[in-house]
């Protein structure tokens, strides 16, 4: 019973550590990389909405190509965030 309450207290501490920004490691590089990724995701989202509305026209093809390009950039940006976090431990 005492063990259980100790575990519960430990879990609560972990939970608070996750929530409190001050307990999280501050890393400007990670924030810059993540913001770049976030902006690309936003552009991809807009582009996909455009595709949903479009028809199989020349404009659609151009938008499709653009979407594919943004999608590749998203993947690279996400990999950069993950790689930085692995290397830096932030
Ligand atoms: Zn970092």
PDB file of the backbone (N, CA, C, O) and the ligand in Angstrom, with CONECT records:
HET     ZN  A 101       1
ATOM      1  N   UNK A   1       0.835  -1.205   0.000  1.00  0.00           N
ATOM      2  CA  UNK A   1       0.000   0.000   0.000  1.00  0.00           C
ATOM      3  C   UNK A   1       0.873   1.260   0.000  1.00  0.00           C
ATOM      4  O   UNK A   1       0.612   2.222  -0.722  1.00  0.00           O
ATOM      5  N   UNK A   2       1.918   1.220   0.835  1.00  0.00           N
ATOM      6  CA  UNK A   2       2.806   2.369   0.894  1.00  0.00           C
ATOM      7  C   UNK A   2       3.573   2.535  -0.430  1.00  0.00           C
ATOM      8  O   UNK A   2       3.808   3.647  -0.904  1.00  0.00           O
ATOM      9  N   UNK A   3       3.953   1.376  -1.008  1.00  0.00           N
ATOM     10  CA  UNK A   3       4.629   1.410  -2.307  1.00  0.00           C
ATOM     11  C   UNK A   3       3.762   2.080  -3.371  1.00  0.00           C
ATOM     12  O   UNK A   3       4.232   2.867  -4.192  1.00  0.00           O
ATOM     13  N   UNK A   4       2.482   1.734  -3.319  1.00  0.00           N
ATOM     14  CA  UNK A   4       1.555   2.283  -4.311  1.00  0.00           C
ATOM     15  C   UNK A   4       1.472   3.796  -4.208  1.00  0.00           C
ATOM     16  O   UNK A   4       1.466   4.495  -5.222  1.00  0.00           O
ATOM     17  N   UNK A   5       1.409   4.297  -2.992  1.00  0.00           N
ATOM     18  CA  UNK A   5       1.289   5.757  -2.857  1.00  0.00           C
ATOM     19  C   UNK A   5       2.599   6.434  -3.256  1.00  0.00           C
ATOM     20  O   UNK A   5       2.594   7.559  -3.756  1.00  0.00           O
ATOM     21  N   UNK A   6       3.736   5.734  -3.031  1.00  0.00           N
ATOM     22  CA  UNK A   6       5.017   6.297  -3.464  1.00  0.00           C
ATOM     23  C   UNK A   6       5.076   6.372  -4.993  1.00  0.00           C
ATOM     24  O   UNK A   6       5.537   7.356  -5.571  1.00  0.00           O
ATOM     25  N   UNK A   7       4.590   5.289  -5.633  1.00  0.00           N
ATOM     26  CA  UNK A   7       4.552   5.273  -7.109  1.00  0.00           C
ATOM     27  C   UNK A   7       3.623   6.372  -7.627  1.00  0.00           C
ATOM     28  O   UNK A   7       3.934   7.060  -8.599  1.00  0.00           O
ATOM     29  N   UNK A   8       2.482   6.519  -6.961  1.00  0.00           N
ATOM     30  CA  UNK A   8       1.519   7.544  -7.375  1.00  0.00           C
ATOM     31  C   UNK A   8       2.141   8.936  -7.261  1.00  0.00           C
ATOM     32  O   UNK A   8       1.959   9.782  -8.136  1.00  0.00           O
ATOM     33  N   UNK A   9       2.878   9.161  -6.171  1.00  0.00           N
ATOM     34  CA  UNK A   9       3.530  10.460  -5.970  1.00  0.00           C
ATOM     35  C   UNK A   9       4.588  10.695  -7.046  1.00  0.00           C
ATOM     36  O   UNK A   9       4.731  11.804  -7.559  1.00  0.00           O
ATOM     37  N   UNK A  10       5.329   9.630  -7.381  1.00  0.00           N
ATOM     38  CA  UNK A  10       6.364   9.720  -8.414  1.00  0.00           C
ATOM     39  C   UNK A  10       5.749  10.051  -9.768  1.00  0.00           C
ATOM     40  O   UNK A  10       6.251  10.905 -10.499  1.00  0.00           O
ATOM     41  N   UNK A  11       4.644   9.359 -10.094  1.00  0.00           N
ATOM     42  CA  UNK A  11       3.971   9.603 -11.367  1.00  0.00           C
ATOM     43  C   UNK A  11       3.447  11.033 -11.442  1.00  0.00           C
ATOM     44  O   UNK A  11       3.489  11.668 -12.495  1.00  0.00           O
ATOM     45  N   UNK A  12       2.957  11.527 -10.315  1.00  0.00           N
ATOM     46  CA  UNK A  12       2.430  12.883 -10.264  1.00  0.00           C
ATOM     47  C   UNK A  12       3.563  13.883 -10.542  1.00  0.00           C
ATOM     48  O   UNK A  12       3.390  14.871 -11.255  1.00  0.00           O
ATOM     49  N   UNK A  13       4.718  13.587  -9.954  1.00  0.00           N
ATOM     50  CA  UNK A  13       5.887  14.451 -10.177  1.00  0.00           C
ATOM     51  C   UNK A  13       6.271  14.475 -11.659  1.00  0.00           C
ATOM     52  O   UNK A  13       6.530  15.533 -12.231  1.00  0.00           O
ATOM     53  N   UNK A  14       6.302  13.278 -12.270  1.00  0.00           N
ATOM     54  CA  UNK A  14       6.630  13.176 -13.695  1.00  0.00           C
ATOM     55  C   UNK A  14       5.651  13.976 -14.521  1.00  0.00           C
ATOM     56  O   UNK A  14       6.034  14.691 -15.448  1.00  0.00           O
ATOM     57  N   UNK A  15       4.383  13.848 -14.178  1.00  0.00           N
ATOM     58  CA  UNK A  15       3.321  14.516 -14.894  1.00  0.00           C
ATOM     59  C   UNK A  15       3.511  16.022 -14.834  1.00  0.00           C
ATOM     60  O   UNK A  15       3.353  16.714 -15.841  1.00  0.00           O
ATOM     61  N   UNK A  16       3.848  16.526 -13.661  1.00  0.00           N
ATOM     62  CA  UNK A  16       4.044  17.964 -13.499  1.00  0.00           C
ATOM     63  C   UNK A  16       5.282  18.430 -14.262  1.00  0.00           C
ATOM     64  O   UNK A  16       5.305  19.526 -14.821  1.00  0.00           O
ATOM     65  N   UNK A  17       6.300  17.590 -14.276  1.00  0.00           N
ATOM     66  CA  UNK A  17       7.524  17.929 -14.999  1.00  0.00           C
ATOM     67  C   UNK A  17       7.226  18.093 -16.488  1.00  0.00           C
ATOM     68  O   UNK A  17       7.820  18.935 -17.161  1.00  0.00           O
ATOM     69  N   UNK A  18       6.285  17.266 -17.000  1.00  0.00           N
ATOM     70  CA  UNK A  18       5.913  17.358 -18.408  1.00  0.00           C
ATOM     71  C   UNK A  18       5.149  18.645 -18.690  1.00  0.00           C
ATOM     72  O   UNK A  18       5.306  19.260 -19.745  1.00  0.00           O
ATOM     73  N   UNK A  19       4.319  19.041 -17.730  1.00  0.00           N
ATOM     74  CA  UNK A  19       3.414  20.167 -17.957  1.00  0.00           C
ATOM     75  C   UNK A  19       4.104  21.513 -17.733  1.00  0.00           C
ATOM     76  O   UNK A  19       3.898  22.457 -18.496  1.00  0.00           O
ATOM     77  N   UNK A  20       4.917  21.594 -16.693  1.00  0.00           N
ATOM     78  CA  UNK A  20       5.533  22.873 -16.358  1.00  0.00           C
ATOM     79  C   UNK A  20       6.626  23.239 -17.363  1.00  0.00           C
ATOM     80  O   UNK A  20       7.600  22.499 -17.506  1.00  0.00           O
ATOM     81  N   UNK A  21       6.480  24.374 -18.065  1.00  0.00           N
ATOM     82  CA  UNK A  21       7.488  24.753 -19.058  1.00  0.00           C
ATOM     83  C   UNK A  21       8.866  24.985 -18.429  1.00  0.00           C
ATOM     84  O   UNK A  21       9.892  24.733 -19.061  1.00  0.00           O
ATOM     85  N   UNK A  22       8.881  25.463 -17.189  1.00  0.00           N
ATOM     86  CA  UNK A  22      10.162  25.747 -16.543  1.00  0.00           C
ATOM     87  C   UNK A  22      10.970  24.479 -16.303  1.00  0.00           C
ATOM     88  O   UNK A  22      12.199  24.518 -16.229  1.00  0.00           O
ATOM     89  N   UNK A  23      10.264  23.344 -16.180  1.00  0.00           N
ATOM     90  CA  UNK A  23      10.951  22.079 -15.928  1.00  0.00           C
ATOM     91  C   UNK A  23      11.488  21.480 -17.226  1.00  0.00           C
ATOM     92  O   UNK A  23      12.323  20.577 -17.197  1.00  0.00           O
ATOM     93  N   UNK A  24      11.003  21.988 -18.375  1.00  0.00           N
ATOM     94  CA  UNK A  24      11.440  21.470 -19.667  1.00  0.00           C
ATOM     95  C   UNK A  24      12.727  22.178 -20.074  1.00  0.00           C
ATOM     96  O   UNK A  24      12.908  23.369 -19.817  1.00  0.00           O
ATOM     97  N   UNK A  25      13.600  21.434 -20.704  1.00  0.00           N
ATOM     98  CA  UNK A  25      14.850  22.041 -21.151  1.00  0.00           C
ATOM     99  C   UNK A  25      14.555  23.079 -22.232  1.00  0.00           C
ATOM    100  O   UNK A  25      13.844  22.804 -23.198  1.00  0.00           O
ATOM    101  N   UNK A  26      15.109  24.267 -22.053  1.00  0.00           N
ATOM    102  CA  UNK A  26      14.910  25.327 -23.043  1.00  0.00           C
ATOM    103  C   UNK A  26      15.983  25.188 -24.119  1.00  0.00           C
ATOM    104  O   UNK A  26      17.174  25.129 -23.814  1.00  0.00           O
ATOM    105  N   UNK A  27      15.561  25.137 -25.355  1.00  0.00           N
ATOM    106  CA  UNK A  27      16.523  25.014 -26.452  1.00  0.00           C
ATOM    107  C   UNK A  27      16.031  25.845 -27.629  1.00  0.00           C
ATOM    108  O   UNK A  27      15.032  25.508 -28.265  1.00  0.00           O
ATOM    109  N   UNK A  28      16.737  26.928 -27.911  1.00  0.00           N
ATOM    110  CA  UNK A  28      16.328  27.833 -28.990  1.00  0.00           C
ATOM    111  C   UNK A  28      16.404  27.165 -30.358  1.00  0.00           C
ATOM    112  O   UNK A  28      15.546  27.372 -31.216  1.00  0.00           O
ATOM    113  N   UNK A  29      17.447  26.361 -30.544  1.00  0.00           N
ATOM    114  CA  UNK A  29      17.617  25.693 -31.846  1.00  0.00           C
ATOM    115  C   UNK A  29      16.420  24.774 -32.134  1.00  0.00           C
ATOM    116  O   UNK A  29      15.876  24.765 -33.239  1.00  0.00           O
ATOM    117  N   UNK A  30      16.026  24.004 -31.112  1.00  0.00           N
ATOM    118  CA  UNK A  30      14.867  23.115 -31.278  1.00  0.00           C
ATOM    119  C   UNK A  30      13.625  23.937 -31.605  1.00  0.00           C
ATOM    120  O   UNK A  30      12.843  23.563 -32.480  1.00  0.00           O
ATOM    121  N   UNK A  31      13.441  25.060 -30.902  1.00  0.00           N
ATOM    122  CA  UNK A  31      12.259  25.894 -31.138  1.00  0.00           C
ATOM    123  C   UNK A  31      12.243  26.437 -32.563  1.00  0.00           C
ATOM    124  O   UNK A  31      11.192  26.485 -33.201  1.00  0.00           O
ATOM    125  N   UNK A  32      13.412  26.845 -33.062  1.00  0.00           N
ATOM    126  CA  UNK A  32      13.504  27.361 -34.435  1.00  0.00           C
ATOM    127  C   UNK A  32      13.174  26.247 -35.437  1.00  0.00           C
ATOM    128  O   UNK A  32      12.419  26.454 -36.387  1.00  0.00           O
ATOM    129  N   UNK A  33      13.754  25.063 -35.205  1.00  0.00           N
ATOM    130  CA  UNK A  33      13.508  23.927 -36.099  1.00  0.00           C
ATOM    131  C   UNK A  33      12.031  23.529 -36.069  1.00  0.00           C
ATOM    132  O   UNK A  33      11.436  23.216 -37.100  1.00  0.00           O
ATOM    133  N   UNK A  34      11.452  23.550 -34.861  1.00  0.00           N
ATOM    134  CA  UNK A  34      10.048  23.142 -34.741  1.00  0.00           C
ATOM    135  C   UNK A  34       9.133  24.162 -35.396  1.00  0.00           C
ATOM    136  O   UNK A  34       8.146  23.795 -36.033  1.00  0.00           O
ATOM    137  N   UNK A  35       9.454  25.444 -35.243  1.00  0.00           N
ATOM    138  CA  UNK A  35       8.634  26.494 -35.856  1.00  0.00           C
ATOM    139  C   UNK A  35       8.676  26.379 -37.386  1.00  0.00           C
ATOM    140  O   UNK A  35       7.662  26.573 -38.057  1.00  0.00           O
ATOM    141  N   UNK A  36       9.843  26.064 -37.924  1.00  0.00           N
ATOM    142  CA  UNK A  36       9.973  25.841 -39.364  1.00  0.00           C
ATOM    143  C   UNK A  36       9.078  24.679 -39.801  1.00  0.00           C
ATOM    144  O   UNK A  36       8.378  24.771 -40.809  1.00  0.00           O
ATOM    145  N   UNK A  37       9.108  23.586 -39.033  1.00  0.00           N
ATOM    146  CA  UNK A  37       8.275  22.413 -39.326  1.00  0.00           C
ATOM    147  C   UNK A  37       6.795  22.787 -39.256  1.00  0.00           C
ATOM    148  O   UNK A  37       6.011  22.411 -40.127  1.00  0.00           O
ATOM    149  N   UNK A  38       6.415  23.536 -38.203  1.00  0.00           N
ATOM    150  CA  UNK A  38       5.017  23.913 -38.008  1.00  0.00           C
ATOM    151  C   UNK A  38       4.505  24.742 -39.190  1.00  0.00           C
ATOM    152  O   UNK A  38       3.387  24.543 -39.664  1.00  0.00           O
ATOM    153  N   UNK A  39       5.345  25.676 -39.656  1.00  0.00           N
ATOM    154  CA  UNK A  39       4.942  26.525 -40.780  1.00  0.00           C
ATOM    155  C   UNK A  39       4.770  25.710 -42.064  1.00  0.00           C
ATOM    156  O   UNK A  39       3.866  25.968 -42.858  1.00  0.00           O
ATOM    157  N   UNK A  40       5.644  24.728 -42.253  1.00  0.00           N
ATOM    158  CA  UNK A  40       5.532  23.869 -43.439  1.00  0.00           C
ATOM    159  C   UNK A  40       4.263  23.023 -43.374  1.00  0.00           C
ATOM    160  O   UNK A  40       3.595  22.819 -44.388  1.00  0.00           O
ATOM    161  N   UNK A  41       3.934  22.535 -42.185  1.00  0.00           N
ATOM    162  CA  UNK A  41       2.704  21.741 -42.019  1.00  0.00           C
ATOM    163  C   UNK A  41       1.495  22.606 -42.358  1.00  0.00           C
ATOM    164  O   UNK A  41       0.539  22.136 -42.977  1.00  0.00           O
ATOM    165  N   UNK A  42       1.542  23.872 -41.949  1.00  0.00           N
ATOM    166  CA  UNK A  42       0.451  24.790 -42.240  1.00  0.00           C
ATOM    167  C   UNK A  42       0.315  24.991 -43.756  1.00  0.00           C
ATOM    168  O   UNK A  42      -0.790  24.972 -44.299  1.00  0.00           O
ATOM    169  N   UNK A  43       1.467  25.185 -44.431  1.00  0.00           N
ATOM    170  CA  UNK A  43       1.441  25.359 -45.896  1.00  0.00           C
ATOM    171  C   UNK A  43       0.912  24.101 -46.585  1.00  0.00           C
ATOM    172  O   UNK A  43       0.154  24.179 -47.552  1.00  0.00           O
ATOM    173  N   UNK A  44       1.328  22.941 -46.068  1.00  0.00           N
ATOM    174  CA  UNK A  44       0.866  21.674 -46.652  1.00  0.00           C
ATOM    175  C   UNK A  44      -0.646  21.548 -46.490  1.00  0.00           C
ATOM    176  O   UNK A  44      -1.353  21.135 -47.409  1.00  0.00           O
ATOM    177  N   UNK A  45      -1.119  21.907 -45.322  1.00  0.00           N
ATOM    178  CA  UNK A  45      -2.543  21.827 -45.044  1.00  0.00           C
ATOM    179  C   UNK A  45      -3.337  22.704 -46.015  1.00  0.00           C
ATOM    180  O   UNK A  45      -4.351  22.268 -46.559  1.00  0.00           O
ATOM    181  N   UNK A  46      -2.876  23.938 -46.233  1.00  0.00           N
ATOM    182  CA  UNK A  46      -3.551  24.850 -47.168  1.00  0.00           C
ATOM    183  C   UNK A  46      -3.523  24.288 -48.581  1.00  0.00           C
ATOM    184  O   UNK A  46      -4.506  24.356 -49.318  1.00  0.00           O
ATOM    185  N   UNK A  47      -2.383  23.737 -48.934  1.00  0.00           N
ATOM    186  CA  UNK A  47      -2.218  23.195 -50.267  1.00  0.00           C
ATOM    187  C   UNK A  47      -3.143  21.989 -50.502  1.00  0.00           C
ATOM    188  O   UNK A  47      -3.706  21.835 -51.587  1.00  0.00           O
ATOM    189  N   UNK A  48      -3.293  21.148 -49.490  1.00  0.00           N
ATOM    190  CA  UNK A  48      -4.164  19.971 -49.614  1.00  0.00           C
ATOM    191  C   UNK A  48      -5.621  20.399 -49.707  1.00  0.00           C
ATOM    192  O   UNK A  48      -6.404  19.782 -50.429  1.00  0.00           O
ATOM    193  N   UNK A  49      -5.991  21.450 -48.985  1.00  0.00           N
ATOM    194  CA  UNK A  49      -7.354  21.980 -49.081  1.00  0.00           C
ATOM    195  C   UNK A  49      -7.611  22.451 -50.514  1.00  0.00           C
ATOM    196  O   UNK A  49      -8.693  22.239 -51.061  1.00  0.00           O
ATOM    197  N   UNK A  50      -6.594  23.098 -51.119  1.00  0.00           N
ATOM    198  CA  UNK A  50      -6.697  23.536 -52.506  1.00  0.00           C
ATOM    199  C   UNK A  50      -6.877  22.355 -53.447  1.00  0.00           C
ATOM    200  O   UNK A  50      -7.648  22.430 -54.404  1.00  0.00           O
ATOM    201  N   UNK A  51      -6.168  21.267 -53.177  1.00  0.00           N
ATOM    202  CA  UNK A  51      -6.265  20.062 -54.009  1.00  0.00           C
ATOM    203  C   UNK A  51      -7.661  19.455 -53.930  1.00  0.00           C
ATOM    204  O   UNK A  51      -8.225  19.026 -54.936  1.00  0.00           O
ATOM    205  N   UNK A  52      -8.210  19.427 -52.714  1.00  0.00           N
ATOM    206  CA  UNK A  52      -9.546  18.853 -52.517  1.00  0.00           C
ATOM    207  C   UNK A  52     -10.583  19.597 -53.345  1.00  0.00           C
ATOM    208  O   UNK A  52     -11.535  19.004 -53.852  1.00  0.00           O
ATOM    209  N   UNK A  53     -10.381  20.920 -53.476  1.00  0.00           N
ATOM    210  CA  UNK A  53     -11.342  21.754 -54.197  1.00  0.00           C
ATOM    211  C   UNK A  53     -11.130  21.681 -55.710  1.00  0.00           C
ATOM    212  O   UNK A  53     -12.027  22.004 -56.489  1.00  0.00           O
ATOM    213  N   UNK A  54      -9.918  21.248 -56.118  1.00  0.00           N
ATOM    214  CA  UNK A  54      -9.555  21.333 -57.533  1.00  0.00           C
ATOM    215  C   UNK A  54     -10.053  20.192 -58.399  1.00  0.00           C
ATOM    216  O   UNK A  54     -10.558  19.183 -57.906  1.00  0.00           O
ATOM    217  N   UNK A  55      -9.898  20.373 -59.694  1.00  0.00           N
ATOM    218  CA  UNK A  55     -10.236  19.362 -60.694  1.00  0.00           C
ATOM    219  C   UNK A  55      -8.932  18.907 -61.353  1.00  0.00           C
ATOM    220  O   UNK A  55      -7.855  19.418 -61.048  1.00  0.00           O
ATOM    221  N   UNK A  56      -9.050  17.957 -62.242  1.00  0.00           N
ATOM    222  CA  UNK A  56      -7.855  17.493 -62.965  1.00  0.00           C
ATOM    223  C   UNK A  56      -7.545  18.455 -64.119  1.00  0.00           C
ATOM    224  O   UNK A  56      -7.800  18.154 -65.285  1.00  0.00           O
ATOM    225  N   UNK A  57      -7.009  19.576 -63.775  1.00  0.00           N
ATOM    226  CA  UNK A  57      -6.654  20.590 -64.770  1.00  0.00           C
ATOM    227  C   UNK A  57      -5.159  20.849 -64.659  1.00  0.00           C
ATOM    228  O   UNK A  57      -4.479  20.261 -63.818  1.00  0.00           O
ATOM    229  N   UNK A  58      -4.654  21.730 -65.509  1.00  0.00           N
ATOM    230  CA  UNK A  58      -3.235  22.092 -65.463  1.00  0.00           C
ATOM    231  C   UNK A  58      -2.919  22.749 -64.115  1.00  0.00           C
ATOM    232  O   UNK A  58      -1.861  22.523 -63.529  1.00  0.00           O
ATOM    233  N   UNK A  59      -3.866  23.566 -63.641  1.00  0.00           N
ATOM    234  CA  UNK A  59      -3.665  24.239 -62.356  1.00  0.00           C
ATOM    235  C   UNK A  59      -3.599  23.203 -61.229  1.00  0.00           C
ATOM    236  O   UNK A  59      -2.819  23.338 -60.286  1.00  0.00           O
ATOM    237  N   UNK A  60      -4.434  22.167 -61.348  1.00  0.00           N
ATOM    238  CA  UNK A  60      -4.445  21.110 -60.346  1.00  0.00           C
ATOM    239  C   UNK A  60      -3.091  20.409 -60.329  1.00  0.00           C
ATOM    240  O   UNK A  60      -2.520  20.160 -59.267  1.00  0.00           O
ATOM    241  N   UNK A  61      -2.588  20.094 -61.519  1.00  0.00           N
ATOM    242  CA  UNK A  61      -1.286  19.418 -61.616  1.00  0.00           C
ATOM    243  C   UNK A  61      -0.182  20.237 -60.951  1.00  0.00           C
ATOM    244  O   UNK A  61       0.664  19.706 -60.232  1.00  0.00           O
ATOM    245  N   UNK A  62      -0.215  21.544 -61.211  1.00  0.00           N
ATOM    246  CA  UNK A  62       0.793  22.435 -60.628  1.00  0.00           C
ATOM    247  C   UNK A  62       0.678  22.434 -59.101  1.00  0.00           C
ATOM    248  O   UNK A  62       1.682  22.382 -58.390  1.00  0.00           O
ATOM    249  N   UNK A  63      -0.563  22.491 -58.615  1.00  0.00           N
ATOM    250  CA  UNK A  63      -0.794  22.508 -57.177  1.00  0.00           C
ATOM    251  C   UNK A  63      -0.367  21.169 -56.554  1.00  0.00           C
ATOM    252  O   UNK A  63       0.178  21.116 -55.452  1.00  0.00           O
ATOM    253  N   UNK A  64      -0.639  20.086 -57.310  1.00  0.00           N
ATOM    254  CA  UNK A  64      -0.243  18.762 -56.832  1.00  0.00           C
ATOM    255  C   UNK A  64       1.276  18.671 -56.688  1.00  0.00           C
ATOM    256  O   UNK A  64       1.788  18.186 -55.679  1.00  0.00           O
ATOM    257  N   UNK A  65       1.984  19.146 -57.711  1.00  0.00           N
ATOM    258  CA  UNK A  65       3.450  19.130 -57.668  1.00  0.00           C
ATOM    259  C   UNK A  65       3.971  19.958 -56.495  1.00  0.00           C
ATOM    260  O   UNK A  65       4.914  19.573 -55.803  1.00  0.00           O
ATOM    261  N   UNK A  66       3.324  21.113 -56.296  1.00  0.00           N
ATOM    262  CA  UNK A  66       3.719  21.988 -55.198  1.00  0.00           C
ATOM    263  C   UNK A  66       3.477  21.294 -53.848  1.00  0.00           C
ATOM    264  O   UNK A  66       4.310  21.371 -52.945  1.00  0.00           O
ATOM    265  N   UNK A  67       2.337  20.621 -53.725  1.00  0.00           N
ATOM    266  CA  UNK A  67       2.016  19.899 -52.492  1.00  0.00           C
ATOM    267  C   UNK A  67       3.062  18.833 -52.192  1.00  0.00           C
ATOM    268  O   UNK A  67       3.508  18.667 -51.057  1.00  0.00           O
ATOM    269  N   UNK A  68       3.440  18.115 -53.256  1.00  0.00           N
ATOM    270  CA  UNK A  68       4.443  17.062 -53.085  1.00  0.00           C
ATOM    271  C   UNK A  68       5.770  17.635 -52.609  1.00  0.00           C
ATOM    272  O   UNK A  68       6.447  17.054 -51.761  1.00  0.00           O
ATOM    273  N   UNK A  69       6.126  18.784 -53.169  1.00  0.00           N
ATOM    274  CA  UNK A  69       7.365  19.455 -52.769  1.00  0.00           C
ATOM    275  C   UNK A  69       7.300  19.862 -51.289  1.00  0.00           C
ATOM    276  O   UNK A  69       8.246  19.644 -50.533  1.00  0.00           O
ATOM    277  N   UNK A  70       6.167  20.457 -50.892  1.00  0.00           N
ATOM    278  CA  UNK A  70       6.004  20.882 -49.492  1.00  0.00           C
ATOM    279  C   UNK A  70       6.024  19.656 -48.570  1.00  0.00           C
ATOM    280  O   UNK A  70       6.600  19.699 -47.483  1.00  0.00           O
ATOM    281  N   UNK A  71       5.393  18.574 -49.012  1.00  0.00           N
ATOM    282  CA  UNK A  71       5.360  17.356 -48.195  1.00  0.00           C
ATOM    283  C   UNK A  71       6.778  16.845 -47.940  1.00  0.00           C
ATOM    284  O   UNK A  71       7.113  16.434 -46.829  1.00  0.00           O
ATOM    285  N   UNK A  72       7.612  16.877 -48.997  1.00  0.00           N
ATOM    286  CA  UNK A  72       9.004  16.433 -48.829  1.00  0.00           C
ATOM    287  C   UNK A  72       9.747  17.353 -47.860  1.00  0.00           C
ATOM    288  O   UNK A  72      10.534  16.895 -47.032  1.00  0.00           O
ATOM    289  N   UNK A  73       9.487  18.655 -47.977  1.00  0.00           N
ATOM    290  CA  UNK A  73      10.127  19.615 -47.066  1.00  0.00           C
ATOM    291  C   UNK A  73       9.670  19.384 -45.629  1.00  0.00           C
ATOM    292  O   UNK A  73      10.457  19.522 -44.693  1.00  0.00           O
ATOM    293  N   UNK A  74       8.388  19.028 -45.457  1.00  0.00           N
ATOM    294  CA  UNK A  74       7.849  18.709 -44.125  1.00  0.00           C
ATOM    295  C   UNK A  74       8.608  17.533 -43.516  1.00  0.00           C
ATOM    296  O   UNK A  74       9.015  17.572 -42.355  1.00  0.00           O
ATOM    297  N   UNK A  75       8.788  16.496 -44.316  1.00  0.00           N
ATOM    298  CA  UNK A  75       9.487  15.301 -43.822  1.00  0.00           C
ATOM    299  C   UNK A  75      10.907  15.643 -43.393  1.00  0.00           C
ATOM    300  O   UNK A  75      11.384  15.189 -42.353  1.00  0.00           O
ATOM    301  N   UNK A  76      11.579  16.458 -44.220  1.00  0.00           N
ATOM    302  CA  UNK A  76      12.957  16.853 -43.891  1.00  0.00           C
ATOM    303  C   UNK A  76      12.992  17.681 -42.617  1.00  0.00           C
ATOM    304  O   UNK A  76      13.860  17.501 -41.763  1.00  0.00           O
ATOM    305  N   UNK A  77      12.015  18.608 -42.505  1.00  0.00           N
ATOM    306  CA  UNK A  77      11.978  19.484 -41.324  1.00  0.00           C
ATOM    307  C   UNK A  77      11.712  18.658 -40.069  1.00  0.00           C
ATOM    308  O   UNK A  77      12.298  18.908 -39.015  1.00  0.00           O
ATOM    309  N   UNK A  78      10.821  17.668 -40.192  1.00  0.00           N
ATOM    310  CA  UNK A  78      10.505  16.811 -39.046  1.00  0.00           C
ATOM    311  C   UNK A  78      11.745  15.984 -38.652  1.00  0.00           C
ATOM    312  O   UNK A  78      12.053  15.838 -37.470  1.00  0.00           O
ATOM    313  N   UNK A  79      12.441  15.454 -39.656  1.00  0.00           N
ATOM    314  CA  UNK A  79      13.661  14.689 -39.387  1.00  0.00           C
ATOM    315  C   UNK A  79      14.705  15.550 -38.688  1.00  0.00           C
ATOM    316  O   UNK A  79      15.422  15.082 -37.804  1.00  0.00           O
ATOM    317  N   UNK A  80      14.781  16.831 -39.102  1.00  0.00           N
ATOM    318  CA  UNK A  80      15.755  17.742 -38.490  1.00  0.00           C
ATOM    319  C   UNK A  80      15.425  17.963 -37.013  1.00  0.00           C
ATOM    320  O   UNK A  80      16.322  18.013 -36.172  1.00  0.00           O
ATOM    321  N   UNK A  81      14.121  18.095 -36.702  1.00  0.00           N
ATOM    322  CA  UNK A  81      13.708  18.261 -35.300  1.00  0.00           C
ATOM    323  C   UNK A  81      14.091  17.006 -34.513  1.00  0.00           C
ATOM    324  O   UNK A  81      14.706  17.091 -33.450  1.00  0.00           O
ATOM    325  N   UNK A  82      13.722  15.846 -35.048  1.00  0.00           N
ATOM    326  CA  UNK A  82      13.990  14.581 -34.348  1.00  0.00           C
ATOM    327  C   UNK A  82      15.489  14.361 -34.148  1.00  0.00           C
ATOM    328  O   UNK A  82      15.933  13.972 -33.068  1.00  0.00           O
ATOM    329  N   UNK A  83      16.265  14.619 -35.214  1.00  0.00           N
ATOM    330  CA  UNK A  83      17.716  14.409 -35.130  1.00  0.00           C
ATOM    331  C   UNK A  83      18.330  15.335 -34.093  1.00  0.00           C
ATOM    332  O   UNK A  83      19.184  14.921 -33.309  1.00  0.00           O
ATOM    333  N   UNK A  84      17.891  16.593 -34.089  1.00  0.00           N
ATOM    334  CA  UNK A  84      18.431  17.539 -33.107  1.00  0.00           C
ATOM    335  C   UNK A  84      18.098  17.090 -31.687  1.00  0.00           C
ATOM    336  O   UNK A  84      18.956  17.129 -30.806  1.00  0.00           O
ATOM    337  N   UNK A  85      16.863  16.668 -31.465  1.00  0.00           N
ATOM    338  CA  UNK A  85      16.445  16.267 -30.112  1.00  0.00           C
ATOM    339  C   UNK A  85      17.222  15.031 -29.649  1.00  0.00           C
ATOM    340  O   UNK A  85      17.575  14.913 -28.475  1.00  0.00           O
ATOM    341  N   UNK A  86      17.483  14.111 -30.585  1.00  0.00           N
ATOM    342  CA  UNK A  86      18.264  12.914 -30.231  1.00  0.00           C
ATOM    343  C   UNK A  86      19.690  13.291 -29.838  1.00  0.00           C
ATOM    344  O   UNK A  86      20.224  12.823 -28.832  1.00  0.00           O
ATOM    345  N   UNK A  87      20.296  14.163 -30.675  1.00  0.00           N
ATOM    346  CA  UNK A  87      21.699  14.539 -30.449  1.00  0.00           C
ATOM    347  C   UNK A  87      21.862  15.407 -29.211  1.00  0.00           C
ATOM    348  O   UNK A  87      22.805  15.246 -28.436  1.00  0.00           O
ATOM    349  N   UNK A  88      20.922  16.332 -29.043  1.00  0.00           N
ATOM    350  CA  UNK A  88      21.059  17.339 -27.985  1.00  0.00           C
ATOM    351  C   UNK A  88      20.387  16.900 -26.691  1.00  0.00           C
ATOM    352  O   UNK A  88      20.697  17.413 -25.616  1.00  0.00           O
ATOM    353  N   UNK A  89      19.467  15.950 -26.801  1.00  0.00           N
ATOM    354  CA  UNK A  89      18.740  15.487 -25.627  1.00  0.00           C
ATOM    355  C   UNK A  89      17.781  16.518 -25.075  1.00  0.00           C
ATOM    356  O   UNK A  89      17.528  16.559 -23.871  1.00  0.00           O
ATOM    357  N   UNK A  90      17.242  17.360 -25.960  1.00  0.00           N
ATOM    358  CA  UNK A  90      16.329  18.410 -25.478  1.00  0.00           C
ATOM    359  C   UNK A  90      14.879  18.080 -25.799  1.00  0.00           C
ATOM    360  O   UNK A  90      13.981  18.854 -25.465  1.00  0.00           O
TER     361      UNK A  90
HETATM  362 ZN    ZN A 101      18.403  21.269 -28.444  1.00  0.00          ZN
END
